[in-house]
Amino acid sequence: MIDSPIDLQIHSLLAAYASGRLAPLDVLRRVHAEARQARDRNIWITLLEWEAVAAQLAEVEARRAAGVALPLYGIPFAIKDNIDLNDVPTTAACPSHATTPRQSAPVVAALMAAGAIALGKTNLDQFATGLVGTRSPYGACASAFDPRYISGGSSSGSALAVACGLVSFALGTDTAGSGRVPAAFNNIVGLKPTPGVLSTRGVLPACRSLDCVSVFAGSVADAAFVFELVQGFDARDPFSRPAPPGPVSLPAAFRFGVPDGEQLSFFGDEAAERAYRAAVDRLVSFGGQPIPIDFTPFSQAAALLYQGPWVAERGAAVGEFIAREPAGLDPTVASIIGGAKRYNAVDAFVAQQRLRELRRQVESVWQDIDCLVVPTVPTHYTLAEIAADPVVPNQRLGTFTNFTNLLDLCGLAVPTGFKADRLPYGVTLLAPAFADRALWPLAERLHLSYAPSVGATGQRVLPAVPAPARRPSKAPSPPPRVFQAIRLAVVGAHLQGQPLHHQLVELGARFEGATSTAPRYRLFALAGTVPAKPGLVRQSAGGGAIEVEVYALDAAAFGHFVAQVAQPLGIGNVELSSGEWVKGFLCEPAATESAADITALGGWRAYLAQPK
């Protein structure tokens, strides 16, 4: 029985599992019950029955017992209902269009293979057409903070599931901003990857050539962690692209673009304008230099999405169905997709040529800036305002999002505090294709500077962006270099996202998975270490299970690594929860005499997350 609120952030939950403080069965039972109680929020289209959730966990526990690495062991997540989950209907918020897939979309399958537990399918603007979250026969979605205001869409239910503390993360899709707008309105992170880096096979498309699967999470760290587990080339997806090596961080003295002068429109929302300018000032305090840019090519590209033949691509996806079975359709969605008939092949080629011209203009912008920082949304509308005019406010919401996929950009929407009206606000960092990881450290620093909480849960956001731990690509590749692997367990400053993790990355260490020690260790927060480090000591009796990450290094790399280890730490043998013994960090007992015993927290990350 769990009485207190649960921190569902991924690493926090994994640490709680590893320490035995929480059990996946209890956590899942709790969040499933809360999801049922939240039905009046219109978050879910299909909430799985408890028996189906418990069956997933039983299968995960069996694989864990067999020694399978499960980096998302017991982590609850949600899926936008235009992404396939095997044997569960995919409706795209149109019941008469529902189909029941026999296999999950690759992104969903990868998450479940990693141990994540699907709670169900979430609500959306019908056929992923809209940025408001109100165009659904399953009910309109409202802000997690004020029921008078819209949630944003089209990935409305996925964003709310995270913001309301029902899941650790959720999948959405993003064609025109659907993975960013509801993130801004609900105080969570929305990761929109480079188009093609995450497979869109098994996704009912809005505009198939532009669609991206997006990730909603409470923190940049969690969104990035999920991205790394699901990214990879999918040879069966014609729009998938293998990602070449890209930058992993921006320069310390970074230059960030801001729309110039009157091109920065907030439609009269002075509180939103103040919040955006405050975020820009904060980036300046980090060492950034704001560079005014001509936003015209971005705005002109955005106009092509709904005022050009890309509307016809929506018709290619579901136009025949809409013409054949108009009953049950949202009238605004039907009108938008029905507009596909206005365009012909000549229009499509003319628009493609115009887009090429705009892309070339934008290329020159990136010579002067390292990233672009824009308001995620210009303003926030009420449900009543959308009911009175379902079109114009929706168009305005896409001012700073509609161009992104057309111009082949990656983006990350992060919360930046609250406006004077107590509604959340956020900005989006944008960069050219394949620069996804370069945005993470700056985005996380900006987000954490606001002392944020996850959505409307009140849970403090945890730091630490994971360094790349990529899921192996399914694309053919040369045979890997053969080496004698030495397995190493790290427990503190070398964990992903911690200050010394780069030492492992630089030595080519291969991440094998997150697990815990056998329940025979004590963990101490050592005094006077820079950067701060814990000390692990084996006990003859008592102790607990401590969160660790296991890496494989060849002999030469292992030797280099050991040479960098400073007293009072050393490398010895550590017993894992599976009973295996690996090399790992141990501490001289004398160094723990005046150190704080943090064993009960289950790991270093949980200790760092404690209020100071």
VENBELFEN-V388129 format. One record per run of one state. SS is the DSSP state (a for helix, b for strand, c for the rest). FROM is the first residue (numbers start at 1). TO is the last residue. If there is no record, write none. Layout:
SS&FROM&TO + SS&FROM&TO
//
This chain:
c&1&9 + a&10&19 + c&20&23 + a&24&37 + c&38&38 + a&39&41 + c&42&43 + b&44&47 + c&48&49 + a&50&65 + c&66&75 + b&76&80 + c&81&82 + b&83&83 + c&84&84 + b&85&85 + c&86&87 + b&88&90 + c&91&94 + a&95&97 + c&98&98 + b&99&100 + c&101&105 + a&106&113 + c&114&116 + b&117&122 + c&123&125 + a&126&128 + c&129&141 + b&142&142 + c&143&148 + b&149&150 + c&151&155 + a&156&163 + c&164&168 + b&169&174 + c&175&180 + a&181&185 + c&186&188 + b&189&192 + c&193&202 + b&203&203 + c&204&211 + b&212&217 + c&218&219 + a&220&230 + c&231&254 + b&255&259 + c&260&260 + a&261&263 + c&264&269 + a&270&285 + c&286&288 + b&289&293 + c&294&295 + a&296&307 + c&308&309 + a&310&324 + c&325&330 + a&331&342 + c&343&344 + a&345&365 + c&366&370 + b&371&375 + c&376&381 + b&382&382 + a&383&388 + c&389&391 + a&392&397 + c&398&408 + b&409&418 + c&419&423 + b&424&432 + c&433&435 + a&436&448 + c&449&452 + b&453&453 + c&454&459 + b&460&460 + c&461&485 + b&486&490 + c&491&500 + a&501&506 + c&507&509 + b&510&517 + c&518&520 + b&521&525 + c&526&533 + b&534&538 + c&539&543 + b&544&544 + c&545&546 + b&547&553 + c&554&554 + a&555&563 + c&564&568 + b&569&576 + c&577&580 + b&581&587 + c&588&588 + a&589&592 + c&593&595 + b&596&597 + c&598&598 + a&599&601 + c&602&603 + a&604&608 + c&609&612
//
